[in-house]
Amino acid sequence: MGLPKPGGETIDHPYLTVTQTEISHNLVEAELVASVSWLIKLRWIAGAGVLLATWIVRSLFQVGAPFAILSGIGIAILVYNTIFFLYERRAKQRGATTKEFRSLAIWQTALDWIAMTLLFHYSGGVESPAIWYFIFHIIIAAIFFSRGVAFLLSLLSILLVGGTVLFEYLGWLPHRPLQNYLPVSLYRSPIYILGVLSFFSTTAIFVAFLVGSIQERLRRREAEVIQLSENLQRATLRLQAINEIFKVISSTLDLKQVLERLVGTTAQAMGARACSIHMLDKSGLYLEPVATYGPSDVNIHKGAIDALTHPLAKEALSGKVVNIPSAPQSSLFQSPLESSREGIQSILCAPLIGKGRPIGILLAYHEEPSYFNKEDEEFISAIAAQGSIAIENAMAYQAMSELDQMKSQFIHTATHELRSPVSVTRSLLRTITAGYAGEITAQQKEILERATRRIEFLQKLIDDLLDLAAGKVGGFMAQGTQPVSVKEAIEKVVDRFKIPAQEKSIELRFEWNCLSNGLYVKATVEALDRIFNNLISNAIKYTPNGGQVVVTIESLDREVHIAIKDSGIGIPPESLPHLFKEFYRAPNAKEIVAEGTGLGLAITKDLIQQLNGRITVESQLGLGTTFHVFLPLAAVEAPTLSPMEELR
């Protein structure tokens, strides 16, 4: 939302651009157009009124009057009002400017005063009862124009009336009396003339002053309303900006996104030409530019700033908001020529303070001198305070992500190095146990078999750690995803576990509840195989003899739903929140199978998330468990050759 600053400047915003000058101009223009229309409507009544009054005075009251002339004045008023009416309607249709409507108002006023003067003269001059109609015109003039113009027009009315009366008194104009209206010729009476002119003049001046004062007060009130509206809109925009920063804090932990939204929101809310953020490097000696907003031609402070020697940086990093009203003349700015070349005059700088220490600065720029005021200083200080929280949270998350990546890389490297010696050891133990290295006693064989089982568990742990690390560093997706048939992937895993299921008398059933066989997801064959291998193997492992495991597939709107349901031991309610954590195993699972890495479900969830899917679980202790896997369907045609052939 673009909002005005004091003095008519504008804050640019994608939703609204408005200034106080424009608001005032629009209101004045609307008032002028409405007044012109209102005056035209009144003139219809005035013209008809002149004709009707002339007829009434002549016919009913038998007052002699120049009927033809007065009727002609009334008709003339109606004729030129018709012209004004047609012109005003066309002006509205073509969107005429305020200047045109003001000219129209002036022409109307001029013709009205001419008509009023003629009506005054031909209806008896100083003896005319129409003299007080001049007051109406003074009121209208005070509404249309400023108080000064209204005073001038009131003086003009006095001159017109006084001049007409004087010329009639001197005989320079023929006196046009209303016959049978007044018994004597008062236009020759100096006392009567002075009395009428005195009362008329004071009334005209007083009316001009009174209406002009009221109109001026109304205009001041209007300006105050505009200013209040402006302040309210600016306050609303700034509250929205603060709210936007709160949203950034709570909605994202991506450092780049936080920085970009912070500078963008600040620049838009303050009406700044540009905005930038500089962060202290690891040494704490330099401020590096990390985010900018605004025209690309604004290059001030786009390079590193020496935090120890740059006056502006030193002042801001000490915890102060720095307002530079004129950058070329400021001692805090080291590049006055550069600021002049870039067209930057005003700079506002606020410190970004972390947990007890400065982490950077937030700068706003504008091409007008003395643009930023005290309110802007308070606002950018609030933005910087909230922005610092968002930046620190994002930096902490980034650091944790990097550490997690390093941990995964370390696990991957370490376990990879362990795999070879463990495999060799396992092979040697099997060789000795089989008797290929000579005869061994029963006690030695038992010890060797126990060692073999331990080394096999170690081998499984290494494999799981490698898979977990590969998932963290993107190893499973390294070869790139492609459309893979979900049905083929699951059928292959189900076939693999048919014999283990038969050994436990478990019914392993695969149900395809889809109309089409062509359900494909964007994945790798290895990733899908590992996901369903983990889930189906767990279902068989923790289902007692004589139970059942059912795998079903159904097609939803834009995703495929795979459910692996067993009639096994179930999962305790207190274990459900921890089920997908690394190395976690439910207590009842440990009782059935003592050895286990607790990594299978963590690997499974990680792989599903890499495929933009999700996994949920529902279970009842002693009654069984159902895992639900949702994967987005691939928006491509099925491949002619199934990638499952790679594992066959």
ABEGO torsion letter per residue (X at the ends): XBBBBBGGBBBBBAABBBBAAAAAAAAAAAAAAAAAAAAAAAAAAAAAAAAAAAAAAAAAAGBBBBAAAAAAAAAAAAAAAAAAAAAAAAAAAAGBBAAAAAAAAAAAAAAAAAAAAAAAAAAGEAABAAAAAAAAAAAAAAAABBAAAAAAAAAAAAAAAAAAAAAAAAGABBBBBBBGABABBAAABAAAAAAAAAAAAAAAAAAAAAAAAAAAAAAAAAAAAAAAAAAAAAAAAAAAAAAAAAAAAAABABAAAAAAAAAAAAAAAAGBABBBBBBBBAAGABBBBABBBEBAABABGABBBBAAABAAAAAAAAGBBBBBABAAABAABABAAAAAAAGBABBBBBBBBBBGBBAEBBBBBBABBGABBAAAAAAAAAAAAAAAAAAAAAAAAAAAAAAAAAAAAAAAAAAAAAAAAAAAAAAAAAAAAAGAAEBBBAAAAAAAAAAAAAAAAAAAAAAAAAAAAAAAAGAAAAAEBBBBBAAAAAAAAAAAAAAAAAAAGBBBBBBBABABABBBBBBBAAAAAAAAAAAAAAAAAABBBGBBBBBBBBBBAABBBBBBBBABAEBBAAAAAAAABBGBBBAAAAAABABBAGAAAAAAAAAAAAAGBBBBBBBBBGAEBBBBBBBBBBABBBBABBAAAAAX
